[in-house]
Amino acid sequence: MGTILVAYGSKEGQTEKIAGRIAEALAAHGHDARTASVADSDVGEALADADAVLVGSSIHLGAHSKPVYEFVREHRDDIEARPNGFFQVSLSSALDDEDARAEVATYLDEFVEESGWHPERMAAFGGALRYSEYGFLTRMMMKRIAKDATGDTDASRDYEYTDWDEVESFAADFAEFVESTAGTAAGGAAV
Ligand SMILES: Cc1cc2nc3c(=O)[nH]c(=O)nc-3n(C[C@H](O)[C@H](O)[C@H](O)COP(=O)(O)O)c2cc1C
């Protein structure tokens, strides 16, 4: 089976953790999966070596990671030349109300519009509140946001909202997608 690159942009570590879990799930499906930060100096080479690619980005202040945009803009042709997918990580995806769902959809639309890349597979996962990683001002701001959002305002601990079953099922779907694409190519060659 082929090599799959899971490239991520993560500020406080939750998107990186999700990328790791996706890579484990892909490996369980028989793929050679590796993770890399989009900021790594050799991420372009890792992409060139890969047969398929997933890109993950967290959301901060209503926007996706700048390094992820830079990676996608610089390598769009290489990304589009392979089976590809995108996953987004945010607090909004942890909330079960209509406004939050609309926000999640808007973030995805904005990413597609601003990057110019139309991923073949997309997913949105709940992230985390990592008070232990925040400086004083960010901690105050996130406590205020959390009060209305999740109610989790005890900054002496962290909170994780990621649904790991959803993450594994996305990875399984992507593994199947990659296998079906390879099958098509092999079938075409056999005709
Ligand atoms: C300063 C800051 C701003 C954030 N802004 C948003 C936001 O606008 N919308 C949202 O849904 N989540 C927001 N979040 C939540 C993050 O998306 C969430 O914490 C995520 O797990 C971060 O992923 P990372 O650890 O990979 O960077 C924000 C978090 C922080 C710390």
The ligand as a Gaussian input file, in Angstrom:
#p B3LYP/6-31G(d) Opt

LIG

0 1
 C       -6.613000      32.266000      20.967000
 C       -7.584000      31.215000      20.494000
 C       -8.553000      31.561000      19.576000
 C       -9.480000      30.606000      19.131000
 N      -10.430000      30.987000      18.223000
 C      -11.357000      30.078000      17.826000
 C      -12.376000      30.466000      16.907000
 O      -12.424000      31.585000      16.413000
 N      -13.310000      29.534000      16.565000
 C      -13.289000      28.259000      17.086000
 O      -14.178000      27.469000      16.763000
 N      -12.303000      27.855000      17.927000
 C      -11.351000      28.728000      18.305000
 N      -10.355000      28.361000      19.168000
 C      -10.290000      26.959000      19.640000
 C       -9.201000      26.164000      18.906000
 O       -9.584000      25.932000      17.569000
 C       -8.986000      24.842000      19.643000
 O       -8.428000      25.152000      20.904000
 C       -8.090000      23.868000      18.907000
 O       -8.033000      22.671000      19.641000
 C       -6.682000      24.415000      18.669000
 O       -5.954000      23.470000      17.939000
 P       -4.347000      23.374000      18.044000
 O       -4.053000      22.929000      19.441000
 O       -3.993000      22.332000      17.046000
 O       -3.808000      24.716000      17.703000
 C       -9.417000      29.286000      19.625000
 C       -8.420000      28.940000      20.555000
 C       -7.523000      29.885000      20.983000
 C       -6.471000      29.507000      21.987000

